[in-house]
Amino acid sequence: MILISVGLDFFQEQKSENAVEKLNALVRTQVTVIREGKKREIDISEIVPGDIVELCAGSMIPADLRLITAKDLFVNQSSLTGESFPVEKTSAKTHCEHRIAR
């Protein structure tokens, strides 16, 4: 019974890993960036420091970003902080940035 159980578990785990790999190959997350003054669509993994990322409703935020401008931007960060409601984000300077500017 134990050998059968281990064998089935291994087989199912292999099938699920293969399915995830196939799904990841099909889904490519693209993001619109402004680089060297031109808008372009790039893969999310190709973002580099200095890129200006353009977000719209429903966008996945691809990295740690500094907001330049924002209007009614609410972020669901429940997977990171456990917050149950979306949190509003603004482009205002942080407390640390105010101290550095002095």
PAPA-447338 format. One record per residue (C-alpha): x, y, z; residue in one letter. Coordinates in pm, whole numbers. Example, Ala and Ser with C-alpha at 12.3 -4.5 7.8 and 13.67 -1.06 7.14 Angstrom:
BEGIN
{xx = 1230; yy = -450; zz = 780; resn = A}
{xx = 1367; yy = -106; zz = 714; resn = S}
This chain:
BEGIN
{xx = 0; yy = 0; zz = 0; resn = M}
{xx = 281; yy = 240; zz = 90; resn = I}
{xx = 465; yy = 173; zz = -237; resn = L}
{xx = 147; yy = 225; zz = -439; resn = I}
{xx = 74; yy = 548; zz = -252; resn = S}
{xx = 429; yy = 680; zz = -307; resn = V}
{xx = 416; yy = 579; zz = -674; resn = G}
{xx = 83; yy = 754; zz = -732; resn = L}
{xx = 202; yy = 1064; zz = -548; resn = D}
{xx = 519; yy = 1080; zz = -760; resn = F}
{xx = 322; yy = 1031; zz = -1084; resn = F}
{xx = 67; yy = 1301; zz = -999; resn = Q}
{xx = 341; yy = 1543; zz = -892; resn = E}
{xx = 522; yy = 1493; zz = -1224; resn = Q}
{xx = 200; yy = 1553; zz = -1420; resn = K}
{xx = 124; yy = 1873; zz = -1231; resn = S}
{xx = 480; yy = 2006; zz = -1278; resn = E}
{xx = 460; yy = 1938; zz = -1651; resn = N}
{xx = 124; yy = 2116; zz = -1672; resn = A}
{xx = 263; yy = 2421; zz = -1490; resn = V}
{xx = 564; yy = 2436; zz = -1722; resn = E}
{xx = 336; yy = 2421; zz = -2028; resn = K}
{xx = 114; yy = 2700; zz = -1890; resn = L}
{xx = 416; yy = 2918; zz = -1813; resn = N}
{xx = 538; yy = 2869; zz = -2169; resn = A}
{xx = 200; yy = 2987; zz = -2304; resn = L}
{xx = 160; yy = 3291; zz = -2080; resn = V}
{xx = 403; yy = 3577; zz = -2128; resn = R}
{xx = 340; yy = 3888; zz = -1924; resn = T}
{xx = 405; yy = 4199; zz = -2127; resn = Q}
{xx = 439; yy = 4551; zz = -1992; resn = V}
{xx = 447; yy = 4891; zz = -2164; resn = T}
{xx = 763; yy = 5088; zz = -2086; resn = V}
{xx = 901; yy = 5417; zz = -2202; resn = I}
{xx = 1268; yy = 5363; zz = -2280; resn = R}
{xx = 1484; yy = 5623; zz = -2455; resn = E}
{xx = 1171; yy = 5833; zz = -2514; resn = G}
{xx = 985; yy = 5559; zz = -2704; resn = K}
{xx = 695; yy = 5341; zz = -2589; resn = K}
{xx = 745; yy = 4970; zz = -2636; resn = R}
{xx = 599; yy = 4640; zz = -2519; resn = E}
{xx = 856; yy = 4418; zz = -2350; resn = I}
{xx = 853; yy = 4100; zz = -2146; resn = D}
{xx = 819; yy = 4170; zz = -1774; resn = I}
{xx = 1157; yy = 4007; zz = -1706; resn = S}
{xx = 1335; yy = 4262; zz = -1928; resn = E}
{xx = 1261; yy = 4567; zz = -1711; resn = I}
{xx = 1574; yy = 4753; zz = -1607; resn = V}
{xx = 1636; yy = 5046; zz = -1372; resn = P}
{xx = 1541; yy = 5369; zz = -1546; resn = G}
{xx = 1247; yy = 5226; zz = -1740; resn = D}
{xx = 924; yy = 5419; zz = -1700; resn = I}
{xx = 643; yy = 5166; zz = -1667; resn = V}
{xx = 293; yy = 5259; zz = -1782; resn = E}
{xx = 15; yy = 5101; zz = -1575; resn = L}
{xx = -358; yy = 5089; zz = -1639; resn = C}
{xx = -658; yy = 4927; zz = -1472; resn = A}
{xx = -590; yy = 4560; zz = -1403; resn = G}
{xx = -217; yy = 4580; zz = -1464; resn = S}
{xx = 17; yy = 4354; zz = -1275; resn = M}
{xx = 285; yy = 4566; zz = -1111; resn = I}
{xx = 604; yy = 4413; zz = -1245; resn = P}
{xx = 863; yy = 4528; zz = -991; resn = A}
{xx = 941; yy = 4773; zz = -716; resn = D}
{xx = 843; yy = 5102; zz = -871; resn = L}
{xx = 861; yy = 5464; zz = -780; resn = R}
{xx = 543; yy = 5644; zz = -879; resn = L}
{xx = 587; yy = 5954; zz = -1089; resn = I}
{xx = 217; yy = 6030; zz = -1123; resn = T}
{xx = -88; yy = 5842; zz = -1006; resn = A}
{xx = -462; yy = 5897; zz = -1003; resn = K}
{xx = -692; yy = 5665; zz = -807; resn = D}
{xx = -429; yy = 5389; zz = -785; resn = L}
{xx = -535; yy = 5112; zz = -550; resn = F}
{xx = -314; yy = 4807; zz = -505; resn = V}
{xx = -420; yy = 4468; zz = -372; resn = N}
{xx = -119; yy = 4366; zz = -164; resn = Q}
{xx = -288; yy = 4094; zz = 41; resn = S}
{xx = -34; yy = 3831; zz = -63; resn = S}
{xx = 248; yy = 4049; zz = 72; resn = L}
{xx = 105; yy = 4212; zz = 383; resn = T}
{xx = -221; yy = 4033; zz = 457; resn = G}
{xx = -422; yy = 4354; zz = 403; resn = E}
{xx = -776; yy = 4250; zz = 318; resn = S}
{xx = -862; yy = 4566; zz = 121; resn = F}
{xx = -677; yy = 4742; zz = -161; resn = P}
{xx = -444; yy = 5020; zz = -47; resn = V}
{xx = -429; yy = 5357; zz = -222; resn = E}
{xx = -86; yy = 5455; zz = -353; resn = K}
{xx = 24; yy = 5810; zz = -431; resn = T}
{xx = 325; yy = 5974; zz = -590; resn = S}
{xx = 391; yy = 6191; zz = -281; resn = A}
{xx = 739; yy = 6192; zz = -134; resn = K}
{xx = 801; yy = 5960; zz = 160; resn = T}
{xx = 922; yy = 6067; zz = 503; resn = H}
{xx = 1276; yy = 5949; zz = 418; resn = C}
{xx = 1285; yy = 6145; zz = 91; resn = E}
{xx = 1188; yy = 6465; zz = 274; resn = H}
{xx = 1480; yy = 6420; zz = 516; resn = R}
{xx = 1729; yy = 6350; zz = 236; resn = I}
{xx = 1618; yy = 6659; zz = 40; resn = A}
{xx = 1711; yy = 6891; zz = 328; resn = R}
